[in-house]
Amino acid sequence: MPTPLYNISDGVITVGNIDGDGRPDIIRMDDQYPQLLKVIKNNSTGGVINDQSLCPPAGFNGGNGIQFMTVCDIDGDGKMDIVTCNNWDHTDPLRSGN
């Protein structure tokens, strides 16, 4: 059995086209550091999924205790944004797509 490229055992996960290339990317909460969001860029070409299809995760702060996450264009600029609802610090941070 092949070894998985990424182990997602628990946490919050969503999918959206973060970089505007037309392919869905994976956004998830880190298993060990629940304030850390990881974006796994979809690098597939021509509809082929293989071991080169997903880039290594890039991480950034998403707030403390992420309970929910979605991807949408919340500010109307045509770029997808990441919105989280956080339990520990009672914030709703917006990660603007720049």
MOPAC internal coordinates of N, CA, C and O (Angstrom, degrees):
PM7 1SCF
backbone

  N    0.0000 0     0.00 0     0.00 0    0    0    0
  C    1.4477 1     0.00 0     0.00 0    1    0    0
  C    1.5323 1   109.01 1     0.00 0    2    1    0
  O    1.2310 1   119.75 1   -46.89 1    3    2    1
  N    1.3446 1   118.08 1   133.11 1    3    2    1
  C    1.4582 1   120.31 1  -178.12 1    5    3    2
  C    1.5231 1   112.01 1   -67.66 1    6    5    3
  O    1.2310 1   120.68 1   -29.45 1    7    6    5
  N    1.3308 1   116.30 1   150.55 1    7    6    5
  C    1.4530 1   122.43 1   175.77 1    9    7    6
  C    1.5252 1   108.80 1   -77.58 1   10    9    7
  O    1.2310 1   119.79 1   -48.08 1   11   10    9
  N    1.3484 1   118.00 1   131.92 1   11   10    9
  C    1.4678 1   118.92 1   179.69 1   13   11   10
  C    1.5242 1   111.17 1   -66.32 1   14   13   11
  O    1.2310 1   120.89 1   -34.93 1   15   14   13
  N    1.3328 1   115.90 1   145.07 1   15   14   13
  C    1.4579 1   120.74 1   178.24 1   17   15   14
  C    1.5179 1   111.34 1   -69.30 1   18   17   15
  O    1.2310 1   120.38 1   141.83 1   19   18   17
  N    1.3204 1   116.88 1   -38.17 1   19   18   17
  C    1.4563 1   121.95 1  -178.17 1   21   19   18
  C    1.5178 1   108.29 1  -135.87 1   22   21   19
  O    1.2310 1   120.20 1   -47.38 1   23   22   21
  N    1.3121 1   117.22 1   132.62 1   23   22   21
  C    1.4468 1   122.32 1   178.83 1   25   23   22
  C    1.5208 1   108.53 1  -100.51 1   26   25   23
  O    1.2310 1   120.45 1   -65.12 1   27   26   25
  N    1.3175 1   116.75 1   114.88 1   27   26   25
  C    1.4541 1   121.78 1   177.44 1   29   27   26
  C    1.5166 1   106.40 1  -116.50 1   30   29   27
  O    1.2310 1   120.85 1   -82.18 1   31   30   29
  N    1.3398 1   115.98 1    97.82 1   31   30   29
  C    1.4538 1   119.78 1  -174.08 1   33   31   30
  C    1.5195 1   112.98 1   -95.05 1   34   33   31
  O    1.2310 1   119.83 1   154.93 1   35   34   33
  N    1.3068 1   117.93 1   -25.07 1   35   34   33
  C    1.4463 1   120.71 1  -176.15 1   37   35   34
  C    1.5181 1   107.89 1  -161.35 1   38   37   35
  O    1.2310 1   120.30 1   -17.76 1   39   38   37
  N    1.3085 1   117.03 1   162.24 1   39   38   37
  C    1.4452 1   120.16 1   173.85 1   41   39   38
  C    1.5064 1   113.71 1   113.81 1   42   41   39
  O    1.2310 1   121.87 1     8.17 1   43   42   41
  N    1.3119 1   114.03 1  -171.83 1   43   42   41
  C    1.4484 1   123.46 1  -174.53 1   45   43   42
  C    1.5247 1   108.53 1   -98.44 1   46   45   43
  O    1.2310 1   120.81 1   -42.12 1   47   46   45
  N    1.3304 1   116.05 1   137.88 1   47   46   45
  C    1.4648 1   120.36 1  -179.25 1   49   47   46
  C    1.5277 1   109.16 1  -142.86 1   50   49   47
  O    1.2310 1   120.59 1   -35.57 1   51   50   49
  N    1.3229 1   116.48 1   144.43 1   51   50   49
  C    1.4578 1   121.81 1   173.81 1   53   51   50
  C    1.5231 1   108.45 1  -147.07 1   54   53   51
  O    1.2310 1   120.81 1   -10.76 1   55   54   53
  N    1.3107 1   116.05 1   169.24 1   55   54   53
  C    1.4656 1   122.01 1  -178.22 1   57   55   54
  C    1.5195 1   108.12 1  -130.60 1   58   57   55
  O    1.2310 1   120.68 1   -42.43 1   59   58   57
  N    1.3294 1   116.30 1   137.57 1   59   58   57
  C    1.4588 1   121.39 1   176.85 1   61   59   58
  C    1.5134 1   110.76 1  -170.24 1   62   61   59
  O    1.2310 1   120.78 1   -21.21 1   63   62   61
  N    1.3095 1   116.12 1   158.79 1   63   62   61
  C    1.4648 1   121.91 1  -179.19 1   65   63   62
  C    1.5275 1   109.38 1   -83.91 1   66   65   63
  O    1.2310 1   120.76 1   -95.47 1   67   66   65
  N    1.3253 1   116.16 1    84.53 1   67   66   65
  C    1.4612 1   122.29 1  -174.31 1   69   67   66
  C    1.5270 1   112.70 1   -71.32 1   70   69   67
  O    1.2310 1   119.69 1   141.47 1   71   70   69
  N    1.3060 1   118.19 1   -38.53 1   71   70   69
  C    1.4693 1   120.69 1  -173.47 1   73   71   70
  C    1.5260 1   114.33 1   -96.94 1   74   73   71
  O    1.2310 1   119.75 1  -176.26 1   75   74   73
  N    1.3274 1   118.09 1     3.74 1   75   74   73
  C    1.4645 1   121.07 1   174.91 1   77   75   74
  C    1.5121 1   115.54 1    74.56 1   78   77   75
  O    1.2310 1   119.63 1  -163.79 1   79   78   77
  N    1.3379 1   118.31 1    16.21 1   79   78   77
  C    1.4658 1   120.38 1  -178.85 1   81   79   78
  C    1.5311 1   112.99 1   -90.62 1   82   81   79
  O    1.2310 1   120.11 1  -178.41 1   83   82   81
  N    1.3333 1   117.39 1     1.59 1   83   82   81
  C    1.4665 1   121.02 1   178.38 1   85   83   82
  C    1.5148 1   114.31 1    89.14 1   86   85   83
  O    1.2310 1   119.82 1   175.92 1   87   86   85
  N    1.3358 1   117.94 1    -4.08 1   87   86   85
  C    1.4682 1   121.38 1   179.59 1   89   87   86
  C    1.5230 1   109.46 1  -108.52 1   90   89   87
  O    1.2310 1   119.74 1   -40.58 1   91   90   89
  N    1.3264 1   118.11 1   139.42 1   91   90   89
  C    1.4677 1   119.88 1   179.68 1   93   91   90
  C    1.5203 1   112.12 1   -71.34 1   94   93   91
  O    1.2310 1   120.83 1   -48.20 1   95   94   93
  N    1.3204 1   116.03 1   131.80 1   95   94   93
  C    1.4561 1   123.06 1   176.60 1   97   95   94
  C    1.5282 1   108.52 1  -103.95 1   98   97   95
  O    1.2310 1   120.14 1   -20.07 1   99   98   97
  N    1.3292 1   117.34 1   159.93 1   99   98   97
  C    1.4561 1   122.52 1  -179.47 1  101   99   98
  C    1.5245 1   108.48 1  -104.38 1  102  101   99
  O    1.2310 1   120.90 1   -49.06 1  103  102  101
  N    1.3269 1   115.89 1   130.94 1  103  102  101
  C    1.4593 1   121.63 1   176.50 1  105  103  102
  C    1.5227 1   106.31 1  -121.44 1  106  105  103
  O    1.2310 1   120.39 1   -52.44 1  107  106  105
  N    1.3212 1   116.86 1   127.56 1  107  106  105
  C    1.4649 1   119.10 1  -177.04 1  109  107  106
  C    1.5190 1   111.14 1  -143.62 1  110  109  107
  O    1.2310 1   121.49 1   -21.32 1  111  110  109
  N    1.3259 1   114.76 1   158.68 1  111  110  109
  C    1.4472 1   121.55 1   173.65 1  113  111  110
  C    1.5210 1   107.59 1   -81.68 1  114  113  111
  O    1.2310 1   120.21 1   -40.73 1  115  114  113
  N    1.3076 1   117.21 1   139.27 1  115  114  113
  C    1.4601 1   121.60 1   178.87 1  117  115  114
  C    1.5309 1   110.44 1   -68.64 1  118  117  115
  O    1.2310 1   120.20 1   -40.23 1  119  118  117
  N    1.3358 1   117.23 1   139.77 1  119  118  117
  C    1.4648 1   122.33 1  -179.00 1  121  119  118
  C    1.5278 1   112.81 1   -65.38 1  122  121  119
  O    1.2310 1   119.91 1   139.93 1  123  122  121
  N    1.3240 1   117.77 1   -40.07 1  123  122  121
  C    1.4643 1   121.40 1  -175.49 1  125  123  122
  C    1.5204 1   113.25 1   -90.06 1  126  125  123
  O    1.2310 1   120.06 1   148.83 1  127  126  125
  N    1.3229 1   117.50 1   -31.17 1  127  126  125
  C    1.4622 1   122.50 1  -176.82 1  129  127  126
  C    1.5244 1   108.57 1  -123.56 1  130  129  127
  O    1.2310 1   119.77 1   -88.57 1  131  130  129
  N    1.3463 1   118.05 1    91.43 1  131  130  129
  C    1.4638 1   121.12 1  -171.48 1  133  131  130
  C    1.5255 1   115.36 1   -65.31 1  134  133  131
  O    1.2310 1   119.43 1   172.02 1  135  134  133
  N    1.3231 1   118.70 1    -7.98 1  135  134  133
  C    1.4560 1   120.48 1   175.45 1  137  135  134
  C    1.5307 1   111.44 1   -91.05 1  138  137  135
  O    1.2310 1   120.20 1   174.52 1  139  138  137
  N    1.3232 1   117.22 1    -5.48 1  139  138  137
  C    1.4571 1   121.92 1  -175.40 1  141  139  138
  C    1.5228 1   110.71 1   -99.03 1  142  141  139
  O    1.2310 1   121.03 1   -53.04 1  143  142  141
  N    1.3294 1   115.63 1   126.96 1  143  142  141
  C    1.4570 1   121.07 1   173.56 1  145  143  142
  C    1.5212 1   108.91 1   -96.73 1  146  145  143
  O    1.2310 1   120.66 1   -37.94 1  147  146  145
  N    1.3093 1   116.34 1   142.06 1  147  146  145
  C    1.4606 1   121.56 1   176.51 1  149  147  146
  C    1.5239 1   108.52 1  -119.17 1  150  149  147
  O    1.2310 1   120.93 1   -50.52 1  151  150  149
  N    1.3160 1   115.83 1   129.48 1  151  150  149
  C    1.4603 1   121.72 1   174.98 1  153  151  150
  C    1.5224 1   107.55 1  -106.18 1  154  153  151
  O    1.2310 1   120.88 1   -57.17 1  155  154  153
  N    1.3131 1   115.92 1   122.83 1  155  154  153
  C    1.4675 1   122.27 1   177.86 1  157  155  154
  C    1.5279 1   106.81 1  -108.61 1  158  157  155
  O    1.2310 1   120.86 1   -75.44 1  159  158  157
  N    1.3216 1   115.96 1   104.56 1  159  158  157
  C    1.4628 1   122.27 1  -175.57 1  161  159  158
  C    1.5194 1   111.09 1   -72.44 1  162  161  159
  O    1.2310 1   121.37 1   -46.15 1  163  162  161
  N    1.3156 1   114.99 1   133.85 1  163  162  161
  C    1.4583 1   122.32 1   175.68 1  165  163  162
  C    1.5249 1   108.05 1   -81.49 1  166  165  163
  O    1.2310 1   120.59 1   -62.22 1  167  166  165
  N    1.3102 1   116.49 1   117.78 1  167  166  165
  C    1.4528 1   122.65 1  -176.22 1  169  167  166
  C    1.5282 1   111.66 1  -113.65 1  170  169  167
  O    1.2310 1   120.39 1  -163.33 1  171  170  169
  N    1.3403 1   116.85 1    16.67 1  171  170  169
  C    1.4697 1   120.39 1  -175.83 1  173  171  170
  C    1.5274 1   110.96 1   -67.84 1  174  173  171
  O    1.2310 1   120.93 1   -24.79 1  175  174  173
  N    1.3122 1   115.82 1   155.21 1  175  174  173
  C    1.4601 1   121.48 1   178.17 1  177  175  174
  C    1.5160 1   109.44 1  -132.31 1  178  177  175
  O    1.2310 1   121.05 1   -40.78 1  179  178  177
  N    1.3202 1   115.60 1   139.22 1  179  178  177
  C    1.4528 1   121.10 1   174.99 1  181  179  178
  C    1.5153 1   114.89 1    60.65 1  182  181  179
  O    1.2310 1   119.88 1  -153.49 1  183  182  181
  N    1.3258 1   117.84 1    26.51 1  183  182  181
  C    1.4616 1   120.95 1   178.82 1  185  183  182
  C    1.5141 1   114.34 1    74.92 1  186  185  183
  O    1.2310 1   119.68 1  -171.08 1  187  186  185
  N    1.3340 1   118.22 1     8.92 1  187  186  185
  C    1.4630 1   122.31 1   179.96 1  189  187  186
  C    1.5262 1   109.24 1   -93.78 1  190  189  187
  O    1.2310 1   120.78 1   -53.68 1  191  190  189
  N    1.3413 1   116.12 1   126.32 1  191  190  189
  C    1.4614 1   121.60 1   176.50 1  193  191  190
  C    1.5280 1   107.97 1  -107.04 1  194  193  191
  O    1.2310 1   120.68 1   -57.63 1  195  194  193
  N    1.3385 1   116.31 1   122.37 1  195  194  193
  C    1.4632 1   121.14 1   178.19 1  197  195  194
  C    1.5280 1   108.88 1  -147.60 1  198  197  195
  O    1.2310 1   119.88 1    12.24 1  199  198  197
  N    1.3259 1   117.83 1  -167.76 1  199  198  197
  C    1.4635 1   120.78 1  -176.61 1  201  199  198
  C    1.5293 1   113.61 1   -70.27 1  202  201  199
  O    1.2310 1   119.61 1   172.83 1  203  202  201
  N    1.3169 1   118.34 1    -7.17 1  203  202  201
  C    1.4592 1   122.10 1   176.80 1  205  203  202
  C    1.5355 1   112.25 1  -102.35 1  206  205  203
  O    1.2310 1   120.11 1  -177.18 1  207  206  205
  N    1.3263 1   117.40 1     2.82 1  207  206  205
  C    1.4634 1   121.86 1  -173.60 1  209  207  206
  C    1.5196 1   114.30 1   -74.03 1  210  209  207
  O    1.2310 1   119.76 1   153.26 1  211  210  209
  N    1.3295 1   118.06 1   -26.74 1  211  210  209
  C    1.4588 1   121.21 1  -178.53 1  213  211  210
  C    1.5224 1   110.43 1  -116.46 1  214  213  211
  O    1.2310 1   120.94 1   -48.78 1  215  214  213
  N    1.3295 1   115.80 1   131.22 1  215  214  213
  C    1.4601 1   121.25 1   177.06 1  217  215  214
  C    1.5246 1   109.69 1   -79.05 1  218  217  215
  O    1.2310 1   119.66 1   -21.76 1  219  218  217
  N    1.3326 1   118.26 1   158.24 1  219  218  217
  C    1.4673 1   120.09 1   174.07 1  221  219  218
  C    1.5272 1   110.08 1   -58.33 1  222  221  219
  O    1.2310 1   119.86 1   -33.04 1  223  222  221
  N    1.3332 1   117.87 1   146.96 1  223  222  221
  C    1.4627 1   120.66 1  -177.02 1  225  223  222
  C    1.5273 1   112.83 1   -64.93 1  226  225  223
  O    1.2310 1   121.14 1   -39.68 1  227  226  225
  N    1.3231 1   115.42 1   140.32 1  227  226  225
  C    1.4639 1   122.73 1   171.37 1  229  227  226
  C    1.5254 1   106.80 1  -106.82 1  230  229  227
  O    1.2310 1   120.17 1   -48.24 1  231  230  229
  N    1.3348 1   117.28 1   131.76 1  231  230  229
  C    1.4546 1   120.46 1  -174.72 1  233  231  230
  C    1.5156 1   113.72 1  -110.36 1  234  233  231
  O    1.2310 1   121.00 1   -30.18 1  235  234  233
  N    1.3414 1   115.70 1   149.82 1  235  234  233
  C    1.4525 1   121.77 1   172.96 1  237  235  234
  C    1.5162 1   109.47 1  -155.14 1  238  237  235
  O    1.2310 1   120.51 1   -18.16 1  239  238  237
  N    1.3250 1   116.63 1   161.84 1  239  238  237
  C    1.4522 1   122.42 1  -176.13 1  241  239  238
  C    1.5204 1   110.80 1   -69.63 1  242  241  239
  O    1.2310 1   120.91 1   -48.43 1  243  242  241
  N    1.3360 1   115.87 1   131.57 1  243  242  241
  C    1.4580 1   121.12 1   178.81 1  245  243  242
  C    1.5079 1   113.33 1  -117.59 1  246  245  243
  O    1.2310 1   119.65 1  -178.11 1  247  246  245
  N    1.3316 1   118.28 1     1.89 1  247  246  245
  C    1.4568 1   121.41 1  -177.33 1  249  247  246
  C    1.5186 1   110.59 1   103.65 1  250  249  247
  O    1.2310 1   120.41 1    -7.91 1  251  250  249
  N    1.3159 1   116.83 1   172.09 1  251  250  249
  C    1.4636 1   121.14 1  -175.01 1  253  251  250
  C    1.5197 1   112.50 1   -93.49 1  254  253  251
  O    1.2310 1   120.46 1   -53.20 1  255  254  253
  N    1.3251 1   116.73 1   126.80 1  255  254  253
  C    1.4546 1   122.32 1   174.23 1  257  255  254
  C    1.5063 1   113.91 1    72.01 1  258  257  255
  O    1.2310 1   119.95 1  -126.70 1  259  258  257
  N    1.3095 1   117.70 1    53.30 1  259  258  257
  C    1.4606 1   121.71 1  -178.99 1  261  259  258
  C    1.5289 1   109.48 1   -59.81 1  262  261  259
  O    1.2310 1   120.77 1   -55.22 1  263  262  261
  N    1.3210 1   116.14 1   124.78 1  263  262  261
  C    1.4589 1   122.31 1   179.28 1  265  263  262
  C    1.5163 1   112.26 1  -108.54 1  266  265  263
  O    1.2310 1   120.26 1   151.99 1  267  266  265
  N    1.3179 1   117.11 1   -28.01 1  267  266  265
  C    1.4633 1   122.57 1  -177.47 1  269  267  266
  C    1.5141 1   108.21 1  -150.43 1  270  269  267
  O    1.2310 1   121.16 1   -30.71 1  271  270  269
  N    1.3252 1   115.39 1   149.29 1  271  270  269
  C    1.4568 1   120.17 1  -179.00 1  273  271  270
  C    1.5186 1   108.28 1  -150.21 1  274  273  271
  O    1.2310 1   120.70 1   -37.86 1  275  274  273
  N    1.3309 1   116.26 1   142.14 1  275  274  273
  C    1.4538 1   120.64 1   175.14 1  277  275  274
  C    1.5173 1   109.40 1  -144.21 1  278  277  275
  O    1.2310 1   120.85 1   -16.07 1  279  278  277
  N    1.3115 1   115.98 1   163.93 1  279  278  277
  C    1.4582 1   122.91 1   178.14 1  281  279  278
  C    1.5267 1   107.10 1  -121.16 1  282  281  279
  O    1.2310 1   120.58 1   -54.88 1  283  282  281
  N    1.3362 1   116.51 1   125.12 1  283  282  281
  C    1.4611 1   121.47 1   178.35 1  285  283  282
  C    1.5255 1   108.62 1  -161.68 1  286  285  283
  O    1.2310 1   120.54 1   -13.73 1  287  286  285
  N    1.3219 1   116.58 1   166.27 1  287  286  285
  C    1.4663 1   121.36 1   175.82 1  289  287  286
  C    1.5252 1   107.67 1   -91.54 1  290  289  287
  O    1.2310 1   120.73 1   -95.63 1  291  290  289
  N    1.3133 1   116.22 1    84.37 1  291  290  289
  C    1.4564 1   121.13 1  -173.00 1  293  291  290
  C    1.5259 1   113.39 1   -76.08 1  294  293  291
  O    1.2310 1   119.82 1   153.74 1  295  294  293
  N    1.3342 1   117.95 1   -26.26 1  295  294  293
  C    1.4655 1   119.95 1  -176.90 1  297  295  294
  C    1.5284 1   113.34 1  -104.72 1  298  297  295
  O    1.2310 1   119.91 1  -175.21 1  299  298  297
  N    1.3328 1   117.78 1     4.79 1  299  298  297
  C    1.4587 1   121.61 1   173.80 1  301  299  298
  C    1.5104 1   115.82 1    71.70 1  302  301  299
  O    1.2310 1   119.89 1  -159.09 1  303  302  301
  N    1.3511 1   117.82 1    20.91 1  303  302  301
  C    1.4681 1   119.96 1  -179.26 1  305  303  302
  C    1.5290 1   113.07 1   -92.35 1  306  305  303
  O    1.2310 1   120.26 1  -177.02 1  307  306  305
  N    1.3312 1   117.12 1     2.98 1  307  306  305
  C    1.4716 1   120.63 1  -179.91 1  309  307  306
  C    1.5122 1   113.85 1    86.08 1  310  309  307
  O    1.2310 1   119.81 1  -179.74 1  311  310  309
  N    1.3354 1   117.96 1     0.26 1  311  310  309
  C    1.4664 1   122.38 1   179.01 1  313  311  310
  C    1.5200 1   109.22 1  -113.74 1  314  313  311
  O    1.2310 1   120.71 1   -37.91 1  315  314  313
  N    1.3188 1   116.25 1   142.09 1  315  314  313
  C    1.4528 1   120.74 1  -179.58 1  317  315  314
  C    1.5208 1   110.71 1   -73.44 1  318  317  315
  O    1.2310 1   120.75 1   -40.65 1  319  318  317
  N    1.3326 1   116.17 1   139.35 1  319  318  317
  C    1.4578 1   124.07 1   178.71 1  321  319  318
  C    1.5254 1   108.40 1  -116.47 1  322  321  319
  O    1.2310 1   120.21 1   -25.67 1  323  322  321
  N    1.3292 1   117.21 1   154.33 1  323  322  321
  C    1.4571 1   122.63 1   175.69 1  325  323  322
  C    1.5213 1   107.35 1  -104.99 1  326  325  323
  O    1.2310 1   120.46 1   -55.27 1  327  326  325
  N    1.3348 1   116.72 1   124.73 1  327  326  325
  C    1.4574 1   122.28 1   179.15 1  329  327  326
  C    1.5217 1   107.37 1  -117.63 1  330  329  327
  O    1.2310 1   120.71 1   -49.14 1  331  330  329
  N    1.3476 1   116.25 1   130.86 1  331  330  329
  C    1.4577 1   120.89 1   177.50 1  333  331  330
  C    1.5204 1   110.08 1  -123.03 1  334  333  331
  O    1.2310 1   121.13 1   -29.10 1  335  334  333
  N    1.3155 1   115.44 1   150.90 1  335  334  333
  C    1.4699 1   122.09 1   170.02 1  337  335  334
  C    1.5134 1   106.11 1  -112.14 1  338  337  335
  O    1.2310 1   120.98 1   -54.17 1  339  338  337
  N    1.3303 1   115.73 1   125.83 1  339  338  337
  C    1.4541 1   121.05 1  -172.54 1  341  339  338
  C    1.5211 1   111.22 1  -112.69 1  342  341  339
  O    1.2310 1   120.88 1   -40.95 1  343  342  341
  N    1.3177 1   115.93 1   139.05 1  343  342  341
  C    1.4512 1   122.77 1  -176.49 1  345  343  342
  C    1.5206 1   112.50 1   -88.69 1  346  345  343
  O    1.2310 1   119.43 1   136.43 1  347  346  345
  N    1.3161 1   118.69 1   -43.57 1  347  346  345
  C    1.4628 1   122.04 1  -171.47 1  349  347  346
  C    1.5120 1   113.42 1   -71.19 1  350  349  347
  O    1.2310 1   120.06 1   136.84 1  351  350  349
  N    1.3357 1   117.48 1   -43.16 1  351  350  349
  C    1.4630 1   118.61 1  -177.78 1  353  351  350
  C    1.5274 1   112.36 1  -107.97 1  354  353  351
  O    1.2310 1   120.01 1  -173.66 1  355  354  353
  N    1.3306 1   117.59 1     6.34 1  355  354  353
  C    1.4665 1   124.00 1   175.47 1  357  355  354
  C    1.5260 1   112.30 1    54.09 1  358  357  355
  O    1.2310 1   120.72 1  -134.91 1  359  358  357
  N    1.3238 1   116.22 1    45.09 1  359  358  357
  C    1.4593 1   120.93 1   178.28 1  361  359  358
  C    1.5145 1   109.46 1  -117.85 1  362  361  359
  O    1.2310 1   121.09 1   -16.81 1  363  362  361
  N    1.3110 1   115.52 1   163.19 1  363  362  361
  C    1.4666 1   123.09 1   174.96 1  365  363  362
  C    1.5206 1   108.21 1  -128.02 1  366  365  363
  O    1.2310 1   120.55 1  -105.94 1  367  366  365
  N    1.3359 1   116.56 1    74.06 1  367  366  365
  C    1.4666 1   118.01 1  -175.94 1  369  367  366
  C    1.5229 1   112.93 1   -70.72 1  370  369  367
  O    1.2310 1   121.64 1   -31.33 1  371  370  369
  N    1.2953 1   114.47 1   148.67 1  371  370  369
  C    1.4530 1   123.51 1   177.06 1  373  371  370
  C    1.5178 1   107.38 1  -114.58 1  374  373  371
  O    1.2310 1   120.04 1   -52.44 1  375  374  373
  N    1.3151 1   117.52 1   127.56 1  375  374  373
  C    1.4532 1   122.65 1   174.54 1  377  375  374
  C    1.5147 1   106.63 1  -105.52 1  378  377  375
  O    1.2310 1   120.97 1   -76.43 1  379  378  377
  N    1.3132 1   115.76 1   103.57 1  379  378  377
  C    1.4555 1   121.84 1  -173.45 1  381  379  378
  C    1.5160 1   110.79 1   -73.03 1  382  381  379
  O    1.2310 1   120.87 1   -42.83 1  383  382  381
  N    1.3170 1   115.94 1   137.17 1  383  382  381
  C    1.4685 1   121.52 1   176.92 1  385  383  382
  C    1.5095 1   109.97 1   -79.66 1  386  385  383
  O    1.2310 1   120.38 1   -73.87 1  387  386  385
  N    1.3154 1   116.88 1   106.13 1  387  386  385
  C    1.4662 1   121.56 1   179.98 1  389  387  386
  C    1.5037 1   110.89 1  -111.71 1  390  389  387
  O    1.2310 1   120.10 1   180.00 1  391  390  389

